[in-house]
Amino acid sequence: MKRSRIAWAIASKDLRIELRSRIVANQILPFAAVIMVLFAFALDSDSVLQRVAPGLVWMATLFSMIVLVQRSYAIETEDGAFDLLRLSGLDPIGVFWGKTLALVVQLLLLEILLVATAILLYNTTVSGAWIGGIGFLGSGWVLLVTTLITATFGLAAVGTLYGGLAAGFSGRETLLPLLVLPVVSPVVIGATRAMESAFGTAGAVVSEGWSWTGLLLVFAVAFGVGGSLAYGPLIEE
């Protein structure tokens, strides 16, 4: 099978499992929403909440991603499906991208909820600009969407790679965060800074955020390529 067909088949399989189990809808989304609500009560200051909103969005995304990856590989490991997948002879690059794409879809849905929560609860706004005679162009929205996409691909690639590595070890529930958190720190920092520019936090302007999205793009490409090459050998160990 071609890699693209393998990737779509794996992604479809993972998303169908999610639709049946409803882990994202019943556990992950409420968990992330509770985090945002708790901080709203704990900080109880619009100025502070607006300042920290981008960081809270990405921290909630990061913790939720770890739970998602652990749950995904736990399901496959418990019933032996992951071992069958390794022995199936399918191209591991296609498998890697399939699982990454499925995780991207789930994380994007989560991030949309988190951004909406930040806007509603924290009174944050997305910057915009008037350009010539074409009316209002949401330049902040363009930056925000670009940030979400590039950062999500980077996070998903790391989560898929290290999730496959940790799946073969006992104590993977604690091993995965130890592997993932140091690696994704550039993504969290870059995504937070870019989102601050999109929100206009502390006087940040939209133009300042594009350099951070460049960092996110480099990270996503690096781990996309590196993960594609390393996934096969890692899961075979």
Secondary structure, DSSP 8 states (H G I E B T S, - for coil): --HHHHHHHHHHHHHHHHHHH-HIIIIIHHHHHHHHHHHHHHH--HHHHHHHHHHHHHHHHHHHHHHHHHHHHHHHHHTTHHHHHHHS---HHHHHHHHHHHHHHHHHHHHHHHHHHHHHHS------EE-TTS-EE-HHHHHHHHHHHHHHHHHHHHHHHHHHHHTTSTTHHHHHHHHHHHHHHHHHHHHHHHHHHHHTGGG--HHHHHHHHHHHHHHHHHHHHHHHHHHHHHHH-
